[in-house]
Amino acid sequence: MDILLRRIDASAMKIIDEKAKNNRMTRNELLKHHIEDLAQFNGVKRAEKELDSTLSRVGDALEITYNRLDQLEKQSMKMHLLLATVLDIDPGETDDYLENMFNINMKEMN
């Protein structure tokens, strides 16, 4: 696709021509590279914004999950104490019972 630019400042054209000469390319090639780089940069910036948005949503989801797990842990502790009270056993003894019954180490789980 072709682009036609009009009314470019003469001093700007001189700088562009100088840069093109230093890079051993034509003015057209230099401008073409700059325009393509700009388009690519804008695409990268857009992808970066989308990534930031996604990471923010993931962070929010992790926070919600953490809060739910925290509540579940508190509820489990309450249920444990309630069950120990109803069964009339010492809550500390339940750890030993579970370790023996299911062959798990409750201390490692905490």
RAHUFEN-V633702 format. One record per helix or strand of 2 or more residues. SS is the DSSP state (helix for helix, strand for strand). FROM is the first residue (numbers start at 1). TO is the last residue. If there is no record, write none. Layout:
{{SS | FROM | TO} {SS | FROM | TO}}
This chain:
{{helix | 10 | 22} {helix | 27 | 86} {helix | 91 | 102} {helix | 106 | 109}}
